[in-house]
């Protein structure tokens, strides 16, 4: 991808999340199920108490924060935030469905969080930090809004080789000559996957007592068609790339993805794709 100035990158990222929110709404239950081991780790490491005010950044459908909201009653509240207004609407609907009533919603950027200094008791950010142009700035902002001595829990994606559910579509496009190899240094799913990068970033932002771990995930699909449909809903980049292809080229992509997914495909056609997320907690 050609280099852009940071503001252009941010605008493009916001537009993708606005356009892609409907797909995340359709797949929210599946995202929740896949991510539950990560969400549970994060919640367990926040040491929440009744009365706490919790901030969730890049909340998406909001499910991780909703788990926290249960633990801070009575008297506590969740501020569920995202860069996308459309995604916030998804989260509002899910909160209503789940009966979570101690929650507020706000559109917030990670790199400049529009909240007072030392105004929250805990911060959650699942799979958001690595997507911004300046992850280090985002972590400094998280520390700024946290009260001294309180905790943050974040998650980012581990090595691409450990996440075939995410890399197979891109590999198919690259193999067929429809896309270039992604820039590993740019913002994206795996921008924080380099060993030590997450710990160094947290410590560089001023956090102490940093703990970094890894959590294994699974993404099951009844067949390859379901995997493709789910990926189209959850990845605006993939959906846009497919849209630009001819019918014959799309068929080639489907065939290549099917081939790349064959090591994870069972005799009955079901597909079980592994994944691994890095998780971290730290004290402000």
C-alpha positions as CSV (number, residue, x, y, z in Angstrom):
1,X,0.0,0.0,0.0
2,X,1.3,3.4,-0.8
3,X,2.4,5.6,2.1
4,X,-0.2,8.1,3.3
5,X,0.1,10.9,5.7
6,X,-1.1,10.1,9.2
7,X,-4.3,12.1,9.0
8,X,-5.3,10.4,5.7
9,X,-4.7,7.0,7.3
10,X,-6.8,7.9,10.3
11,X,-9.7,9.1,8.0
12,X,-9.5,6.0,5.9
13,X,-9.6,3.8,9.1
14,X,-12.6,5.6,10.5
15,X,-14.5,5.3,7.2
16,X,-13.8,1.6,7.0
17,X,-15.3,1.1,10.5
18,X,-18.3,3.2,9.7
19,X,-18.9,1.2,6.5
20,X,-18.1,-2.2,8.1
21,X,-20.2,-1.8,11.3
22,X,-23.3,-3.5,9.9
23,X,-21.3,-6.7,9.2
24,X,-20.0,-6.7,12.7
25,X,-23.5,-6.4,13.9
26,X,-24.5,-9.5,12.0
27,X,-21.6,-11.5,13.3
28,X,-21.5,-10.0,16.9
29,X,-22.5,-13.2,18.6
30,X,-19.7,-15.1,16.8
31,X,-17.1,-12.4,17.6
32,X,-18.2,-12.6,21.2
33,X,-17.8,-16.4,21.3
34,X,-14.4,-16.4,19.6
35,X,-13.1,-13.6,21.8
36,X,-14.4,-14.8,25.1
37,X,-11.1,-16.4,26.3
38,X,-9.4,-13.1,25.7
39,X,-12.1,-11.0,27.3
40,X,-12.1,-13.3,30.3
41,X,-8.4,-12.9,30.8
42,X,-8.6,-9.1,30.5
43,X,-11.5,-8.8,33.0
44,X,-9.7,-11.2,35.4
45,X,-6.6,-8.9,35.4
46,X,-8.4,-5.6,36.0
47,X,-9.2,-6.3,39.7
48,X,-12.5,-4.4,39.4
49,X,-14.5,-3.3,42.4
50,X,-18.1,-2.1,42.9
51,X,-18.3,1.6,42.2
52,X,-15.5,1.6,39.6
53,X,-15.7,3.6,36.4
54,X,-14.5,1.5,33.5
55,X,-13.5,2.8,30.0
56,X,-13.6,0.5,27.1
57,X,-11.8,1.8,23.9
58,X,-12.4,0.4,20.4
59,X,-15.3,-1.4,21.9
60,X,-16.8,-2.7,18.7
61,X,-20.0,-4.5,19.7
62,X,-19.1,-3.9,23.3
63,X,-19.2,-7.3,24.8
64,X,-15.9,-7.2,26.7
65,X,-17.0,-4.0,28.5
66,X,-20.4,-5.4,29.2
67,X,-18.7,-8.2,31.3
68,X,-16.9,-5.4,33.3
69,X,-20.2,-3.6,33.8
70,X,-21.6,-6.5,35.7
71,X,-18.7,-6.5,38.1
72,X,-18.7,-2.8,39.1
73,X,-22.3,-2.8,40.4
74,X,-23.6,-1.3,42.5
75,X,-22.5,2.3,41.9
76,X,-20.1,1.6,39.0
77,X,-20.4,2.4,35.3
78,X,-19.0,1.5,32.0
79,X,-18.1,4.1,29.3
80,X,-18.2,2.1,26.1
81,X,-16.4,4.0,23.3
82,X,-15.4,3.5,19.6
83,X,-14.2,5.7,16.8
84,X,-17.2,4.7,14.7
85,X,-20.7,6.1,15.4
86,X,-22.2,3.2,13.5
87,X,-20.3,0.7,15.7
88,X,-21.6,2.5,18.8
89,X,-25.1,2.0,17.6
90,X,-24.4,-1.8,17.4
91,X,-23.1,-1.7,21.0
92,X,-26.2,0.3,22.2
93,X,-28.5,-2.3,20.7
94,X,-26.6,-5.2,22.3
95,X,-26.5,-3.5,25.7
96,X,-30.3,-3.2,25.5
97,X,-30.7,-6.8,24.5
98,X,-28.4,-8.0,27.4
99,X,-30.0,-5.7,29.9
100,X,-26.8,-3.7,30.7
101,X,-28.1,-0.4,32.0
102,X,-25.0,1.0,33.8
103,X,-23.3,2.0,30.5
104,X,-22.7,5.2,28.6
105,X,-21.5,5.5,25.1
106,X,-19.1,8.0,23.5
107,X,-17.1,8.4,20.3
108,X,-13.5,8.5,21.4
109,X,-10.1,8.3,19.5
110,X,-7.4,6.2,21.0
111,X,-4.6,8.6,20.3
112,X,-6.3,11.5,22.0
113,X,-8.9,10.4,24.5
114,X,-11.3,13.3,25.2
115,X,-11.5,12.6,28.9
116,X,-9.9,14.4,32.0
117,X,-6.7,13.1,33.4
118,X,-7.0,10.4,36.1
119,X,-10.8,10.1,35.5
120,X,-11.3,6.3,35.2
121,X,-10.5,3.3,37.4
122,X,-9.8,0.8,34.7
123,X,-9.3,0.7,30.9
124,X,-10.0,-2.1,28.4
125,X,-8.9,-2.2,24.8
126,X,-9.3,-5.5,23.0
127,X,-7.7,-5.6,19.5
128,X,-7.6,-1.8,19.0
129,X,-4.2,-0.5,19.9
130,X,-2.4,-2.1,17.0
131,X,-4.8,-0.6,14.4
132,X,-4.0,3.1,15.1
133,X,-1.3,5.1,13.4
134,X,0.6,5.7,16.7
135,X,0.1,2.9,19.2
136,X,2.6,4.4,21.6
137,X,0.6,7.6,21.7
138,X,-2.6,5.6,22.4
139,X,-1.0,3.9,25.4
140,X,0.3,7.2,26.8
141,X,-3.2,8.5,26.6
142,X,-4.6,5.5,28.3
143,X,-2.2,6.0,31.2
144,X,-3.1,9.7,31.4
145,X,-6.8,9.0,31.9
146,X,-6.2,6.2,34.4
147,X,-6.1,6.9,38.1
148,X,-2.7,6.2,39.6
149,X,-2.4,2.7,40.8
150,X,-5.2,1.4,38.7
151,X,-5.1,-1.1,35.8
152,X,-5.3,-1.4,32.0
153,X,-5.9,-4.6,30.1
154,X,-5.2,-4.7,26.4
155,X,-5.1,-7.4,23.7
156,X,-3.4,-7.4,20.3
157,X,-2.9,-10.1,17.7
158,X,0.1,-12.4,17.9
159,X,2.3,-13.6,15.1
160,X,0.5,-13.9,11.7
161,X,1.6,-17.5,11.3
162,X,-0.4,-18.3,14.5
163,X,-3.6,-16.7,13.1
164,X,-4.5,-18.4,9.8
165,X,-8.1,-17.4,10.2
166,X,-6.9,-13.8,9.5
167,X,-4.1,-14.4,7.1
168,X,-5.5,-17.0,4.6
169,X,-7.6,-14.5,2.6
170,X,-4.6,-12.1,2.2
171,X,-2.3,-14.9,1.3
172,X,-4.7,-16.0,-1.4
173,X,-4.8,-12.5,-2.9
174,X,-1.0,-12.2,-2.8
175,X,-0.4,-15.6,-4.3
176,X,-2.8,-14.8,-7.2
177,X,-1.1,-11.4,-7.8
178,X,-4.2,-9.4,-6.8
179,X,-2.5,-7.7,-3.9
180,X,1.0,-6.9,-2.6
181,X,2.4,-8.3,0.6
182,X,1.2,-6.1,3.5
183,X,3.7,-3.8,5.1
184,X,4.5,-5.3,8.5
185,X,5.6,-1.9,9.8
186,X,2.3,-0.2,9.1
187,X,-0.9,0.0,11.2
188,X,-2.8,-3.3,11.1
189,X,-3.7,-6.5,12.9
190,X,-0.1,-7.6,13.5
191,X,1.6,-4.3,14.1
192,X,2.2,-5.2,17.8
193,X,3.1,-8.9,17.2
194,X,6.9,-8.5,17.3
195,X,8.2,-10.2,20.4
196,X,8.6,-7.7,23.2
197,X,6.8,-4.9,21.3
198,X,3.8,-4.8,23.6
199,X,5.7,-4.9,26.8
200,X,8.1,-2.3,25.6
201,X,5.3,0.0,24.5
202,X,3.5,-0.3,27.9
203,X,6.6,0.4,29.9
204,X,7.5,3.2,27.5
205,X,4.2,4.8,28.2
206,X,5.0,4.8,32.0
207,X,3.1,1.6,33.1
208,X,4.6,-0.7,35.7
209,X,4.0,-4.3,36.8
210,X,3.5,-5.2,33.2
211,X,2.3,-8.8,32.5
212,X,2.1,-10.1,29.0
213,X,0.6,-13.5,28.2
214,X,-0.9,-15.3,25.2
215,X,-4.4,-16.8,24.8
216,X,-5.3,-19.5,22.3
217,X,-8.5,-19.1,20.3
218,X,-10.6,-21.1,17.8
219,X,-12.8,-20.0,15.0
220,X,-15.1,-22.8,13.9
221,X,-17.1,-22.7,10.6
222,X,-19.6,-25.3,9.3
223,X,-18.0,-25.0,5.8
224,X,-15.6,-22.9,3.7
225,X,-18.5,-20.8,2.4
226,X,-19.4,-19.7,5.9
227,X,-15.7,-18.8,6.5
228,X,-15.8,-16.6,3.4
229,X,-19.1,-15.0,4.3
230,X,-18.0,-14.2,7.8
231,X,-14.7,-12.7,6.5
232,X,-16.6,-10.5,4.1
233,X,-18.7,-9.2,7.0
234,X,-15.8,-8.6,9.4
235,X,-13.1,-7.3,7.0
236,X,-14.0,-4.3,5.0
237,X,-10.6,-4.5,3.3
238,X,-11.3,-8.0,2.1
239,X,-14.9,-7.1,1.0
240,X,-13.6,-4.1,-1.0
241,X,-10.9,-6.2,-2.6
242,X,-13.4,-8.9,-3.6
243,X,-15.7,-6.2,-5.1
244,X,-13.0,-5.1,-7.5
245,X,-12.5,-8.5,-9.0
246,X,-14.2,-10.1,-12.0
247,X,-16.4,-13.1,-11.5
248,X,-13.6,-15.4,-12.7
249,X,-11.1,-13.8,-10.4
250,X,-13.4,-14.2,-7.4
251,X,-13.7,-17.9,-8.2
252,X,-9.9,-18.2,-8.3
253,X,-9.7,-16.5,-4.9
254,X,-12.3,-18.9,-3.4
255,X,-10.4,-21.9,-4.8
256,X,-7.1,-20.6,-3.4
257,X,-8.6,-19.9,0.0
258,X,-10.2,-23.4,0.0
259,X,-6.7,-24.8,-0.7
260,X,-5.0,-22.8,2.0
261,X,-7.6,-23.8,4.5
262,X,-7.4,-27.5,3.7
263,X,-5.0,-28.2,6.7
264,X,-7.8,-27.0,9.0
265,X,-10.7,-28.6,7.1
266,X,-12.3,-31.8,8.5
267,X,-13.7,-34.7,6.5
268,X,-17.3,-33.4,6.9
269,X,-16.2,-30.0,5.3
270,X,-16.2,-28.1,8.6
271,X,-13.3,-25.8,9.2
272,X,-11.6,-25.1,12.6
273,X,-9.1,-22.3,12.4
274,X,-6.8,-21.5,15.3
275,X,-5.7,-18.1,16.5
276,X,-3.6,-16.6,19.2
277,X,-3.8,-13.2,20.9
278,X,-1.3,-11.5,23.1
279,X,-2.9,-10.0,26.3
280,X,-1.4,-7.7,28.8
281,X,-2.2,-5.9,32.0
282,X,-0.3,-3.1,33.7
283,X,-0.6,-0.5,36.5
284,X,-0.6,3.2,35.9
